[in-house]
C-alpha cells in the first residue's frame, strides 16, 4: 500500500499529498457522506517570502484576538449564514458550525472552523468580518445583527483565498469496508 501511495504522490501536484488510503463501501460518496469538514485560515504579520502565497499578510499587528474569539463563539449560535456567503441558486444557507476559534502560530494567527457544510466563500467572509472585529472596525453587536438579518450584507469583507486550507474531513466510522 505504501508503494502505491508513493507512486500516486509522485504524479500529483506539489500542493496535494495522499497520506493514506482506505477501502470504503461501494455506495459511499466522499462529499455527501462527510459529517464535518475542518478548515484553517492563516494570517501573517511579517513579510516572509517563503509563506506569502499561503497566508494573508496584514501589516497591523495590533489585533484583538480575544474579541475575535468572542465573535467566533457567536457563530456557534447561528445556523443561517445568508449574510456571510455568496448567493447560491438553491437558497439553502443552513450550516451547523461545531467549532470556531483563533490561535497564535509561529508566523501569526490561525482561524480553525469546523462545520457540517460550508457555503461558497463563507469562511472567507467570516474571516474578513472577524478581522474587522479584531481591528475594532466592527462591533460584536453589529456582527450579531449581520448574522440575524439573513440578508446578503453588502459591507462584508472577503478575505483572500490563499490563506484558506482544507485541513480535515470527518466520516462515520462504519464507512470502511472490512
OpenMM code with the backbone's topology and positions (N, CA, C; nanometers):
from openmm import Vec3, app, unit

residues = "UNK UNK UNK UNK UNK UNK UNK UNK UNK UNK UNK UNK UNK UNK UNK UNK UNK UNK UNK UNK UNK UNK UNK UNK UNK UNK UNK UNK UNK UNK UNK UNK UNK UNK UNK UNK UNK UNK UNK UNK UNK UNK UNK UNK UNK UNK UNK UNK UNK UNK UNK UNK UNK UNK UNK UNK UNK UNK UNK UNK UNK UNK UNK UNK UNK UNK UNK UNK UNK UNK UNK UNK UNK UNK UNK UNK UNK UNK UNK UNK UNK UNK UNK UNK UNK UNK UNK UNK UNK UNK UNK UNK UNK UNK UNK UNK UNK UNK UNK UNK UNK UNK UNK UNK UNK UNK UNK UNK UNK UNK UNK UNK UNK UNK UNK UNK UNK UNK UNK UNK UNK UNK UNK UNK UNK UNK UNK UNK UNK UNK UNK UNK UNK UNK UNK UNK UNK UNK UNK UNK UNK UNK UNK UNK UNK UNK UNK UNK UNK UNK UNK UNK UNK UNK UNK UNK UNK UNK UNK UNK UNK UNK UNK UNK UNK UNK UNK UNK UNK UNK UNK UNK UNK UNK UNK UNK UNK UNK".split()
positions = [
    Vec3(0.0818, -0.1190, 0.0000),
    Vec3(0.0000, 0.0000, 0.0000),
    Vec3(0.0866, 0.1259, 0.0000),
    Vec3(0.1958, 0.1244, 0.0781),
    Vec3(0.2846, 0.2399, 0.0863),
    Vec3(0.3471, 0.2724, -0.0490),
    Vec3(0.3847, 0.1693, -0.1233),
    Vec3(0.4416, 0.1885, -0.2572),
    Vec3(0.3403, 0.2562, -0.3486),
    Vec3(0.2142, 0.2140, -0.3412),
    Vec3(0.1077, 0.2723, -0.4225),
    Vec3(0.0870, 0.4199, -0.3870),
    Vec3(0.0862, 0.4529, -0.2571),
    Vec3(0.0700, 0.5920, -0.2125),
    Vec3(0.1863, 0.6772, -0.2631),
    Vec3(0.3084, 0.6249, -0.2559),
    Vec3(0.4252, 0.6993, -0.3054),
    Vec3(0.4159, 0.7250, -0.4553),
    Vec3(0.3689, 0.6268, -0.5312),
    Vec3(0.3554, 0.6445, -0.6766),
    Vec3(0.2502, 0.7498, -0.7094),
    Vec3(0.1391, 0.7474, -0.6364),
    Vec3(0.0349, 0.8495, -0.6587),
    Vec3(0.0893, 0.9881, -0.6258),
    Vec3(0.1587, 1.0005, -0.5115),
    Vec3(0.2132, 1.1307, -0.4711),
    Vec3(0.3166, 1.1831, -0.5702),
    Vec3(0.3884, 1.0956, -0.6371),
    Vec3(0.4875, 1.1385, -0.7365),
    Vec3(0.4241, 1.2040, -0.8579),
    Vec3(0.2997, 1.1682, -0.8906),
    Vec3(0.2369, 1.2280, -1.0096),
    Vec3(0.1405, 1.3416, -0.9750),
    Vec3(0.1079, 1.3558, -0.8471),
    Vec3(0.0192, 1.4649, -0.8060),
    Vec3(0.0960, 1.5968, -0.7986),
    Vec3(0.0256, 1.7100, -0.8142),
    Vec3(0.0925, 1.8400, -0.7983),
    Vec3(0.1485, 1.8538, -0.6561),
    Vec3(0.2441, 1.9439, -0.6374),
    Vec3(0.3118, 1.9605, -0.5085),
    Vec3(0.2173, 1.9995, -0.3952),
    Vec3(0.1055, 2.0624, -0.4264),
    Vec3(0.0159, 2.1097, -0.3214),
    Vec3(-0.0876, 2.0060, -0.2780),
    Vec3(-0.0786, 1.8843, -0.3312),
    Vec3(-0.1681, 1.7754, -0.2908),
    Vec3(-0.0842, 1.6564, -0.2481),
    Vec3(-0.1187, 1.5994, -0.1320),
    Vec3(-0.0457, 1.4830, -0.0822),
    Vec3(-0.1433, 1.3806, -0.0264),
    Vec3(-0.1304, 1.2564, -0.0702),
    Vec3(-0.2087, 1.1457, -0.0167),
    Vec3(-0.1347, 1.0920, 0.1054),
    Vec3(-0.2030, 1.0857, 0.2199),
    Vec3(-0.1410, 1.0336, 0.3418),
    Vec3(-0.1775, 0.8880, 0.3663),
    Vec3(-0.2993, 0.8513, 0.3275),
    Vec3(-0.3421, 0.7141, 0.3490),
    Vec3(-0.4593, 0.6826, 0.2567),
    Vec3(-0.4823, 0.5557, 0.2344),
    Vec3(-0.5930, 0.5098, 0.1508),
    Vec3(-0.6704, 0.4040, 0.2298),
    Vec3(-0.8025, 0.4155, 0.2270),
    Vec3(-0.8880, 0.3202, 0.2967),
    Vec3(-0.9914, 0.2640, 0.1987),
    Vec3(-1.0135, 0.1348, 0.2020),
    Vec3(-1.1224, 0.0787, 0.1203),
    Vec3(-1.2557, 0.1130, 0.1876),
    Vec3(-1.3506, 0.1645, 0.1093),
    Vec3(-1.4808, 0.2014, 0.1659),
    Vec3(-1.5917, 0.1235, 0.0962),
    Vec3(-1.7067, 0.1231, 0.1576),
    Vec3(-1.8226, 0.0556, 0.0994),
    Vec3(-1.8560, 0.1202, -0.0351),
    Vec3(-1.9069, 0.0443, -0.1274),
    Vec3(-1.9243, 0.0897, -0.2660),
    Vec3(-2.0208, 0.2074, -0.2801),
    Vec3(-2.1140, 0.2255, -0.1902),
    Vec3(-2.2162, 0.3300, -0.2027),
    Vec3(-2.1761, 0.4617, -0.1355),
    Vec3(-2.0561, 0.4704, -0.0834),
    Vec3(-2.0114, 0.5914, -0.0127),
    Vec3(-1.9763, 0.7008, -0.1137),
    Vec3(-2.0240, 0.8230, -0.0846),
    Vec3(-1.9924, 0.9401, -0.1645),
    Vec3(-1.9070, 1.0322, -0.0763),
    Vec3(-1.7859, 1.0594, -0.1180),
    Vec3(-1.6904, 1.1344, -0.0360),
    Vec3(-1.7440, 1.2709, 0.0062),
    Vec3(-1.8194, 1.3362, -0.0785),
    Vec3(-1.8705, 1.4695, -0.0468),
    Vec3(-1.9967, 1.4644, 0.0388),
    Vec3(-2.0902, 1.3813, 0.0009),
    Vec3(-2.2203, 1.3763, 0.0684),
    Vec3(-2.2130, 1.3069, 0.2043),
    Vec3(-2.1318, 1.2048, 0.2177),
    Vec3(-2.1273, 1.1265, 0.3407),
    Vec3(-2.0339, 1.1825, 0.4476),
    Vec3(-1.9687, 1.2939, 0.4209),
    Vec3(-1.8846, 1.3573, 0.5234),
    Vec3(-1.9747, 1.4156, 0.6319),
    Vec3(-1.9377, 1.3955, 0.7582),
    Vec3(-2.0188, 1.4512, 0.8672),
    Vec3(-1.9676, 1.5887, 0.9115),
    Vec3(-1.8401, 1.6172, 0.8842),
    Vec3(-1.7895, 1.7523, 0.9094),
    Vec3(-1.6621, 1.7761, 0.8285),
    Vec3(-1.6340, 1.9041, 0.8119),
    Vec3(-1.5130, 1.9474, 0.7443),
    Vec3(-1.4439, 2.0488, 0.8351),
    Vec3(-1.3115, 2.0454, 0.8360),
    Vec3(-1.2338, 2.1397, 0.9164),
    Vec3(-1.1453, 2.2191, 0.8205),
    Vec3(-1.1549, 2.3513, 0.8301),
    Vec3(-1.0710, 2.4401, 0.7503),
    Vec3(-0.9845, 2.5234, 0.8440),
    Vec3(-0.8678, 2.5634, 0.7941),
    Vec3(-0.7802, 2.6541, 0.8673),
    Vec3(-0.7500, 2.7725, 0.7760),
    Vec3(-0.7456, 2.8911, 0.8369),
    Vec3(-0.7123, 3.0126, 0.7632),
    Vec3(-0.5952, 3.0790, 0.8351),
    Vec3(-0.4856, 3.1015, 0.7618),
    Vec3(-0.3622, 3.1541, 0.8201),
    Vec3(-0.3420, 3.3016, 0.7863),
    Vec3(-0.3032, 3.3774, 0.8889),
    Vec3(-0.2728, 3.5193, 0.8740),
    Vec3(-0.1341, 3.5447, 0.9307),
    Vec3(-0.0571, 3.6233, 0.8578),
    Vec3(0.0820, 3.6504, 0.8904),
    Vec3(0.0995, 3.8021, 0.9044),
    Vec3(0.1814, 3.8457, 0.9982),
    Vec3(0.2013, 3.9886, 1.0208),
    Vec3(0.3395, 4.0388, 0.9789),
    Vec3(0.4280, 3.9502, 0.9383),
    Vec3(0.5626, 3.9894, 0.8975),
    Vec3(0.5864, 3.9468, 0.7532),
    Vec3(0.6564, 4.0305, 0.6813),
    Vec3(0.6884, 3.9980, 0.5426),
    Vec3(0.7761, 3.8726, 0.5402),
    Vec3(0.7316, 3.7713, 0.4670),
    Vec3(0.8051, 3.6455, 0.4600),
    Vec3(0.7893, 3.5878, 0.3190),
    Vec3(0.8951, 3.5891, 0.2397),
    Vec3(0.8842, 3.5430, 0.1009),
    Vec3(0.8548, 3.3932, 0.0874),
    Vec3(0.8732, 3.3173, 0.1945),
    Vec3(0.8522, 3.1730, 0.1869),
    Vec3(0.7069, 3.1316, 0.2107),
    Vec3(0.6306, 3.2170, 0.2769),
    Vec3(0.4921, 3.1788, 0.3070),
    Vec3(0.3879, 3.2760, 0.2516),
    Vec3(0.4292, 3.3786, 0.1779),
    Vec3(0.3340, 3.4800, 0.1335),
    Vec3(0.2222, 3.4234, 0.0466),
    Vec3(0.2467, 3.3138, -0.0231),
    Vec3(0.1435, 3.2527, -0.1070),
    Vec3(0.0404, 3.1738, -0.0259),
    Vec3(0.0705, 3.1501, 0.1015),
    Vec3(-0.0132, 3.0610, 0.1825),
    Vec3(-0.0764, 3.1290, 0.3031),
    Vec3(-0.0585, 3.2588, 0.3159),
    Vec3(-0.1180, 3.3322, 0.4271),
    Vec3(-0.1674, 3.4673, 0.3777),
    Vec3(-0.2551, 3.5271, 0.4554),
    Vec3(-0.2986, 3.6641, 0.4300),
    Vec3(-0.2052, 3.7528, 0.5104),
    Vec3(-0.1317, 3.8367, 0.4439),
    Vec3(-0.0342, 3.9237, 0.5091),
    Vec3(-0.1035, 4.0529, 0.5526),
    Vec3(-0.1054, 4.0768, 0.6834),
    Vec3(-0.1598, 4.2003, 0.7390),
    Vec3(-0.0461, 4.2775, 0.8042),
    Vec3(-0.0435, 4.4076, 0.7845),
    Vec3(0.0672, 4.4876, 0.8367),
    Vec3(0.0463, 4.5303, 0.9812),
    Vec3(-0.0779, 4.5458, 1.0219),
    Vec3(-0.1076, 4.5932, 1.1568),
    Vec3(-0.1160, 4.4753, 1.2532),
    Vec3(-0.0190, 4.4655, 1.3441),
    Vec3(-0.0143, 4.3559, 1.4418),
    Vec3(-0.1069, 4.3784, 1.5605),
    Vec3(-0.1575, 4.5003, 1.5758),
    Vec3(-0.2419, 4.5343, 1.6910),
    Vec3(-0.3848, 4.4854, 1.6687),
    Vec3(-0.4025, 4.3561, 1.6821),
    Vec3(-0.5325, 4.2941, 1.6600),
    Vec3(-0.5775, 4.2290, 1.7903),
    Vec3(-0.7048, 4.2403, 1.8210),
    Vec3(-0.7586, 4.1892, 1.9463),
    Vec3(-0.8085, 4.0461, 1.9262),
    Vec3(-0.7241, 3.9492, 1.9583),
    Vec3(-0.7562, 3.8076, 1.9402),
    Vec3(-0.8690, 3.7624, 2.0327),
    Vec3(-0.8758, 3.8174, 2.1536),
    Vec3(-0.9840, 3.7815, 2.2465),
    Vec3(-1.1196, 3.8224, 2.1908),
    Vec3(-1.1264, 3.9416, 2.1352),
    Vec3(-1.2503, 3.9900, 2.0747),
    Vec3(-1.2895, 3.9024, 1.9552),
    Vec3(-1.1912, 3.8623, 1.8769),
    Vec3(-1.2167, 3.7760, 1.7609),
    Vec3(-1.2660, 3.6386, 1.8055),
    Vec3(-1.2119, 3.5864, 1.9151),
    Vec3(-1.2590, 3.4577, 1.9681),
    Vec3(-1.4003, 3.4696, 2.0246),
    Vec3(-1.4322, 3.5836, 2.0849),
    Vec3(-1.5692, 3.6061, 2.1322),
    Vec3(-1.6673, 3.6098, 2.0151),
    Vec3(-1.6276, 3.6739, 1.9079),
    Vec3(-1.7120, 3.6782, 1.7883),
    Vec3(-1.7257, 3.5392, 1.7266),
    Vec3(-1.6189, 3.4600, 1.7331),
    Vec3(-1.6236, 3.3229, 1.6799),
    Vec3(-1.7253, 3.2391, 1.7552),
    Vec3(-1.7381, 3.2623, 1.8865),
    Vec3(-1.8371, 3.1897, 1.9669),
    Vec3(-1.9794, 3.2253, 1.9260),
    Vec3(-1.9985, 3.3488, 1.8810),
    Vec3(-2.1312, 3.3912, 1.8344),
    Vec3(-2.1751, 3.3075, 1.7137),
    Vec3(-2.0790, 3.2716, 1.6291),
    Vec3(-2.1107, 3.1908, 1.5101),
    Vec3(-2.1776, 3.0590, 1.5462),
    Vec3(-2.1409, 3.0009, 1.6601),
    Vec3(-2.1944, 2.8711, 1.7016),
    Vec3(-2.3439, 2.8776, 1.7328),
    Vec3(-2.3947, 2.9970, 1.7573),
    Vec3(-2.5358, 3.0137, 1.7920),
    Vec3(-2.6268, 3.0230, 1.6698),
    Vec3(-2.5684, 3.0358, 1.5523),
    Vec3(-2.6482, 3.0564, 1.4308),
    Vec3(-2.6401, 2.9364, 1.3386),
    Vec3(-2.7404, 2.9222, 1.2520),
    Vec3(-2.7343, 2.8169, 1.1510),
    Vec3(-2.7706, 2.8680, 1.0115),
    Vec3(-2.8104, 2.9939, 1.0007),
    Vec3(-2.8386, 3.0528, 0.8699),
    Vec3(-2.7294, 3.1548, 0.8397),
    Vec3(-2.6530, 3.1300, 0.7338),
    Vec3(-2.5386, 3.2152, 0.7014),
    Vec3(-2.5558, 3.2873, 0.5677),
    Vec3(-2.6796, 3.3282, 0.5402),
    Vec3(-2.7097, 3.4036, 0.4186),
    Vec3(-2.6226, 3.5282, 0.4098),
    Vec3(-2.6084, 3.5971, 0.5230),
    Vec3(-2.5374, 3.7249, 0.5239),
    Vec3(-2.3860, 3.7108, 0.5107),
    Vec3(-2.3316, 3.5908, 0.5288),
    Vec3(-2.1864, 3.5705, 0.5193),
    Vec3(-2.1517, 3.4659, 0.4144),
    Vec3(-2.2192, 3.4727, 0.3008),
    Vec3(-2.1883, 3.3796, 0.1920),
    Vec3(-2.2251, 3.4441, 0.0596),
    Vec3(-2.1779, 3.3825, -0.0443),
    Vec3(-2.2160, 3.4267, -0.1780),
    Vec3(-2.3540, 3.3685, -0.2085),
    Vec3(-2.4372, 3.4445, -0.2731),
    Vec3(-2.5726, 3.3987, -0.3049),
    Vec3(-2.5644, 3.2710, -0.3874),
    Vec3(-2.6468, 3.1709, -0.3488),
    Vec3(-2.6466, 3.0463, -0.4256),
    Vec3(-2.7819, 3.0216, -0.4905),
    Vec3(-2.7854, 2.9305, -0.5849),
    Vec3(-2.9074, 2.9039, -0.6612),
    Vec3(-3.0090, 2.8221, -0.5820),
    Vec3(-2.9634, 2.7418, -0.4885),
    Vec3(-3.0524, 2.6518, -0.4157),
    Vec3(-3.1221, 2.7195, -0.2977),
    Vec3(-3.0748, 2.8386, -0.2595),
    Vec3(-3.1317, 2.9124, -0.1463),
    Vec3(-3.1297, 2.8330, -0.0161),
    Vec3(-3.0296, 2.7496, 0.0027),
    Vec3(-3.0132, 2.6761, 0.1277),
    Vec3(-2.8864, 2.7276, 0.1948),
    Vec3(-2.9055, 2.8100, 0.2948),
    Vec3(-2.7931, 2.8749, 0.3623),
    Vec3(-2.7709, 2.8202, 0.5026),
    Vec3(-2.8226, 2.7009, 0.5301),
    Vec3(-2.8152, 2.6443, 0.6645),
    Vec3(-2.6917, 2.5565, 0.6810),
    Vec3(-2.6167, 2.5859, 0.7869),
    Vec3(-2.4963, 2.5106, 0.8228),
    Vec3(-2.4907, 2.5039, 0.9744),
    Vec3(-2.4294, 2.4009, 1.0258),
    Vec3(-2.4097, 2.3884, 1.1702),
    Vec3(-2.2601, 2.3964, 1.1980),
    Vec3(-2.2189, 2.5036, 1.2622),
    Vec3(-2.0781, 2.5209, 1.2985),
    Vec3(-2.0560, 2.4577, 1.4356),
    Vec3(-1.9592, 2.3668, 1.4420),
    Vec3(-1.9284, 2.2964, 1.5663),
    Vec3(-1.8163, 2.3639, 1.6447),
    Vec3(-1.7240, 2.4269, 1.5731),
    Vec3(-1.6057, 2.4840, 1.6387),
    Vec3(-1.5548, 2.6000, 1.5540),
    Vec3(-1.5145, 2.7071, 1.6203),
    Vec3(-1.4541, 2.8215, 1.5509),
    Vec3(-1.3675, 2.8956, 1.6524),
    Vec3(-1.2378, 2.9066, 1.6234),
    Vec3(-1.1502, 2.9784, 1.7161),
    Vec3(-1.0216, 3.0227, 1.6482),
    Vec3(-0.9562, 3.1183, 1.7137),
    Vec3(-0.8279, 3.1737, 1.6692),
    Vec3(-0.7187, 3.1304, 1.7653),
    Vec3(-0.6005, 3.1044, 1.7085),
    Vec3(-0.4825, 3.0712, 1.7906),
    Vec3(-0.3602, 3.1405, 1.7322),
    Vec3(-0.2648, 3.1669, 1.8196),
    Vec3(-0.1371, 3.2250, 1.7768),
    Vec3(-0.0504, 3.1119, 1.7214),
    Vec3(0.0163, 3.1365, 1.6084),
    Vec3(0.1055, 3.0383, 1.5467),
    Vec3(0.2464, 3.0971, 1.5403),
    Vec3(0.3363, 3.0211, 1.4842),
    Vec3(0.4758, 3.0635, 1.4695),
    Vec3(0.4879, 3.1915, 1.3853),
    Vec3(0.4042, 3.2040, 1.2815),
    Vec3(0.4153, 3.3174, 1.1897),
    Vec3(0.3087, 3.4233, 1.2089),
    Vec3(0.2049, 3.3948, 1.2846),
    Vec3(0.0964, 3.4911, 1.3003),
    Vec3(-0.0190, 3.4300, 1.3779),
    Vec3(-0.1353, 3.4229, 1.3137),
    Vec3(-0.2522, 3.3645, 1.3777),
    Vec3(-0.3214, 3.2691, 1.2804),
    Vec3(-0.4025, 3.1789, 1.3364),
    Vec3(-0.4724, 3.0796, 1.2560),
    Vec3(-0.6162, 3.0683, 1.3045),
    Vec3(-0.7095, 3.0718, 1.2115),
    Vec3(-0.8509, 3.0516, 1.2413),
    Vec3(-0.8868, 2.9094, 1.2019),
    Vec3(-0.9462, 2.8337, 1.2949),
    Vec3(-0.9912, 2.6970, 1.2675),
    Vec3(-1.1421, 2.6951, 1.2796),
    Vec3(-1.2065, 2.6372, 1.1799),
    Vec3(-1.3520, 2.6278, 1.1813),
    Vec3(-1.3937, 2.4892, 1.1348),
    Vec3(-1.4913, 2.4315, 1.2067),
    Vec3(-1.5443, 2.3001, 1.1718),
    Vec3(-1.6955, 2.3107, 1.1625),
    Vec3(-1.7528, 2.2545, 1.0570),
    Vec3(-1.8975, 2.2572, 1.0373),
    Vec3(-1.9405, 2.1367, 0.9551),
    Vec3(-2.0703, 2.1138, 0.9534),
    Vec3(-2.1215, 2.0024, 0.8735),
    Vec3(-2.1116, 2.0326, 0.7240),
    Vec3(-2.1164, 2.1599, 0.6877),
    Vec3(-2.1014, 2.2017, 0.5476),
    Vec3(-2.0668, 2.3496, 0.5451),
    Vec3(-2.0184, 2.3953, 0.4313),
    Vec3(-1.9868, 2.5369, 0.4143),
    Vec3(-2.0468, 2.5860, 0.2840),
    Vec3(-2.0808, 2.7136, 0.2823),
    Vec3(-2.1341, 2.7773, 0.1628),
    Vec3(-2.0200, 2.8409, 0.0843),
    Vec3(-2.0490, 2.8789, -0.0389),
    Vec3(-1.9455, 2.9430, -0.1215),
    Vec3(-1.8941, 3.0693, -0.0542),
    Vec3(-1.7660, 3.0764, -0.0372),
    Vec3(-1.6937, 3.1913, 0.0182),
    Vec3(-1.7302, 3.2220, 0.1639),
    Vec3(-1.8035, 3.1337, 0.2294),
    Vec3(-1.8491, 3.1573, 0.3663),
    Vec3(-1.7329, 3.1787, 0.4634),
    Vec3(-1.6331, 3.0930, 0.4590),
    Vec3(-1.5211, 3.1045, 0.5537),
    Vec3(-1.4449, 3.2341, 0.5291),
    Vec3(-1.4253, 3.2688, 0.4049),
    Vec3(-1.3524, 3.3913, 0.3720),
    Vec3(-1.4291, 3.5156, 0.4175),
    Vec3(-1.5622, 3.5132, 0.4073),
    Vec3(-1.6427, 3.6244, 0.4587),
    Vec3(-1.6383, 3.6287, 0.6112),
    Vec3(-1.6423, 3.5128, 0.6753),
    Vec3(-1.6338, 3.5073, 0.8217),
    Vec3(-1.4997, 3.5646, 0.8676),
    Vec3(-1.3909, 3.5189, 0.8065),
    Vec3(-1.2569, 3.5668, 0.8447),
    Vec3(-1.2473, 3.7179, 0.8234),
    Vec3(-1.2950, 3.7672, 0.7112),
    Vec3(-1.2905, 3.9110, 0.6835),
    Vec3(-1.3613, 3.9924, 0.7901),
    Vec3(-1.4799, 3.9473, 0.8296),
    Vec3(-1.5551, 4.0184, 0.9331),
    Vec3(-1.4884, 4.0064, 1.0697),
    Vec3(-1.4323, 3.8902, 1.1001),
    Vec3(-1.3642, 3.8733, 1.2285),
    Vec3(-1.2391, 3.9605, 1.2368),
    Vec3(-1.1725, 3.9809, 1.1241),
    Vec3(-1.0568, 4.0716, 1.1215),
    Vec3(-1.1026, 4.2144, 1.1502),
    Vec3(-1.2153, 4.2547, 1.0912),
    Vec3(-1.2691, 4.3882, 1.1206),
    Vec3(-1.2983, 4.4035, 1.2698),
    Vec3(-1.3518, 4.2980, 1.3304),
    Vec3(-1.3785, 4.2996, 1.4747),
    Vec3(-1.2476, 4.3126, 1.5521),
    Vec3(-1.1464, 4.2382, 1.5111),
    Vec3(-1.0161, 4.2433, 1.5779),
    Vec3(-0.9502, 4.3795, 1.5704),
    Vec3(-0.9782, 4.4553, 1.4640),
    Vec3(-0.9246, 4.5902, 1.4483),
    Vec3(-1.0220, 4.6972, 1.4984),
    Vec3(-1.1282, 4.6558, 1.5688),
    Vec3(-1.2304, 4.7470, 1.6233),
    Vec3(-1.2991, 4.8311, 1.5159),
    Vec3(-1.3152, 4.7743, 1.3979),
    Vec3(-1.3869, 4.8421, 1.2903),
    Vec3(-1.5288, 4.7884, 1.2755),
    Vec3(-1.5592, 4.6831, 1.3523),
    Vec3(-1.6920, 4.6229, 1.3546),
    Vec3(-1.7157, 4.5754, 1.4971),
    Vec3(-1.8323, 4.6087, 1.5518),
    Vec3(-1.8620, 4.5687, 1.6899),
    Vec3(-1.9236, 4.4294, 1.6919),
    Vec3(-1.9166, 4.3649, 1.8086),
    Vec3(-1.9799, 4.2338, 1.8254),
    Vec3(-2.1303, 4.2447, 1.8043),
    Vec3(-2.1885, 4.3549, 1.8516),
    Vec3(-2.3328, 4.3752, 1.8357),
    Vec3(-2.3696, 4.3848, 1.6882),
    Vec3(-2.2929, 4.4619, 1.6123),
    Vec3(-2.3208, 4.4760, 1.4684),
    Vec3(-2.2992, 4.3433, 1.3961),
    Vec3(-2.1977, 4.2676, 1.4359),
    Vec3(-2.1718, 4.1361, 1.3771),
    Vec3(-2.2921, 4.0435, 1.4005),
    Vec3(-2.3441, 4.0467, 1.5210),
    Vec3(-2.4615, 3.9644, 1.5529),
    Vec3(-2.5827, 4.0100, 1.4715),
    Vec3(-2.5974, 4.1409, 1.4532),
    Vec3(-2.7073, 4.1938, 1.3718),
    Vec3(-2.6952, 4.1470, 1.2271),
    Vec3(-2.5727, 4.1451, 1.1762),
    Vec3(-2.5489, 4.0978, 1.0392),
    Vec3(-2.5937, 3.9525, 1.0255),
    Vec3(-2.5590, 3.8703, 1.1247),
    Vec3(-2.5994, 3.7296, 1.1222),
    Vec3(-2.7499, 3.7129, 1.1367),
    Vec3(-2.8131, 3.7973, 1.2167),
    Vec3(-2.9574, 3.7898, 1.2381),
    Vec3(-3.0367, 3.8353, 1.1156),
    Vec3(-2.9828, 3.9298, 1.0405),
    Vec3(-3.0550, 3.9868, 0.9268),
    Vec3(-3.0893, 3.8839, 0.8194),
    Vec3(-3.0015, 3.7865, 0.8011),
    Vec3(-3.0188, 3.6847, 0.6963),
    Vec3(-3.0391, 3.7457, 0.5586),
    Vec3(-2.9790, 3.8601, 0.5378),
    Vec3(-2.9789, 3.9199, 0.4044),
    Vec3(-2.8345, 3.9266, 0.3598),
    Vec3(-2.8132, 3.9356, 0.2327),
    Vec3(-2.6768, 3.9402, 0.1830),
    Vec3(-2.6167, 4.0760, 0.2157),
    Vec3(-2.5296, 4.0800, 0.3138),
    Vec3(-2.4670, 4.2016, 0.3627),
    Vec3(-2.3695, 4.2561, 0.2587),
    Vec3(-2.3918, 4.3773, 0.2132),
    Vec3(-2.3084, 4.4362, 0.1082),
    Vec3(-2.1746, 4.4883, 0.1620),
    Vec3(-2.1627, 4.5081, 0.2936),
    Vec3(-2.0406, 4.5637, 0.3517),
    Vec3(-1.9429, 4.4577, 0.3997),
    Vec3(-1.9699, 4.3330, 0.3715),
    Vec3(-1.8819, 4.2273, 0.4219),
    Vec3(-1.7471, 4.2288, 0.3501),
    Vec3(-1.6460, 4.1868, 0.4218),
    Vec3(-1.5102, 4.1831, 0.3695),
    Vec3(-1.4762, 4.0387, 0.3333),
    Vec3(-1.4244, 4.0192, 0.2139),
    Vec3(-1.3854, 3.8861, 0.1668),
    Vec3(-1.2344, 3.8709, 0.1832),
    Vec3(-1.1930, 3.7805, 0.2712),
    Vec3(-1.0507, 3.7527, 0.2898),
    Vec3(-0.9963, 3.6854, 0.1641),
    Vec3(-0.8693, 3.7052, 0.1311),
    Vec3(-0.8124, 3.6407, 0.0125),
    Vec3(-0.8121, 3.4882, 0.0250),
    Vec3(-0.8194, 3.4209, -0.0864),
    Vec3(-0.8281, 3.2743, -0.0872),
    Vec3(-0.6983, 3.2062, -0.0440),
    Vec3(-0.5835, 3.2693, -0.0650),
    Vec3(-0.4569, 3.1991, -0.0445),
    Vec3(-0.4217, 3.1683, 0.1014),
    Vec3(-0.5025, 3.2102, 0.1972),
    Vec3(-0.4771, 3.1728, 0.3363),
    Vec3(-0.5611, 3.0553, 0.3831),
    Vec3(-0.6518, 3.0079, 0.2980),
    Vec3(-0.7506, 2.9068, 0.3373),
    Vec3(-0.7093, 2.7669, 0.2934),
    Vec3(-0.7190, 2.6715, 0.3879),
    Vec3(-0.6823, 2.5330, 0.3584),
    Vec3(-0.7837, 2.4370, 0.4183),
    Vec3(-0.8210, 2.3355, 0.3396),
    Vec3(-0.8992, 2.2249, 0.3931),
    Vec3(-0.8045, 2.1420, 0.4773),
    Vec3(-0.8385, 2.1234, 0.6038),
    Vec3(-0.7485, 2.0562, 0.6965),
    Vec3(-0.7887, 1.9112, 0.7217),
    Vec3(-0.9185, 1.8852, 0.7332),
    Vec3(-0.9633, 1.7500, 0.7646),
    Vec3(-1.1090, 1.7322, 0.7227),
    Vec3(-1.1440, 1.6100, 0.6890),
    Vec3(-1.2821, 1.5726, 0.6615),
    Vec3(-1.3127, 1.4534, 0.7500),
    Vec3(-1.4236, 1.4598, 0.8209),
    Vec3(-1.4598, 1.3521, 0.9131),
    Vec3(-1.5778, 1.2734, 0.8569),
    Vec3(-1.5674, 1.1409, 0.8710),
    Vec3(-1.6714, 1.0484, 0.8264),
    Vec3(-1.7122, 0.9597, 0.9436),
    Vec3(-1.8277, 0.8970, 0.9302),
    Vec3(-1.8673, 0.7968, 1.0295),
    Vec3(-1.7696, 0.6812, 1.0246),
    Vec3(-1.7512, 0.6147, 1.1348),
    Vec3(-1.6543, 0.5038, 1.1441),
    Vec3(-1.6933, 0.3834, 1.0570),
    Vec3(-1.8212, 0.3641, 1.0317),
    Vec3(-1.8660, 0.2433, 0.9624),
    Vec3(-1.8572, 0.2479, 0.8100),
    Vec3(-1.7898, 0.3483, 0.7533),
    Vec3(-1.7805, 0.3529, 0.6063),
    Vec3(-1.6671, 0.2665, 0.5522),
    Vec3(-1.5711, 0.2294, 0.6363),
    Vec3(-1.4573, 0.1493, 0.5900),
    Vec3(-1.5004, 0.0048, 0.5694),
    Vec3(-1.4657, -0.0456, 0.4530),
    Vec3(-1.5006, -0.1841, 0.4169),
    Vec3(-1.4039, -0.2804, 0.4855),
    Vec3(-1.4569, -0.3884, 0.5367),
    Vec3(-1.3731, -0.4911, 0.6009),
    Vec3(-1.3181, -0.5906, 0.4990),
] * unit.nanometer
topology = app.Topology()
chain = topology.addChain("A")
for resn in residues:
    res = topology.addResidue(resn, chain)
    for name in ("N", "CA", "C"):
        topology.addAtom(name, app.Element.getBySymbol(name[0]), res)
